[in-house]
Amino acid sequence: MPHVSVSEKSFRPLSFWLQKFLHNHPALMAGAREREDLRVAFRQVADAETAAHAEPLRIRDGVLLLQTASPVWASRLRHRLPTLLRQIKTAAAATPPVEQSPALRKISRVRQLQIQIHPEAGPAAQE
């Protein structure tokens, strides 16, 4: 097998390639920003314990899909759905409209919560 040499001129740091990739895929970048905005907004309206064990995935047709790593937490969240939904809506309503991010406005219009279990999702996987 021939030896392939990498010259210093052709070497680029990983950040260069990531930036180039994301620049060429604006929809991917926009989706990542939207998901991060949703995470931030969810942390503003959910209690600390819920935010530590549930991650918002998306809002579609008034349904907020939450993901947790633990079946135990999924059960706890399902048991608390009405209370959790009320808590989220109350906290979102307490933020003045001019201070609400687009993600927080979406959360304030959520009508239903759904829970999904993903065993390798976040800190709850360590329980």
Secondary structure, DSSP 8 states (H G I E B T S, - for coil): -------TTT---HHHHHHHHHHH-HHHHHHHHHHHHHHHHHHHHS-HHHHHH-EEEEEETTEEEEEES-HHHHHHHHHTHHHHHHHHHHHHHHS-GGG--HHHHHHHT--EEEEEE-TTSSGGGG-
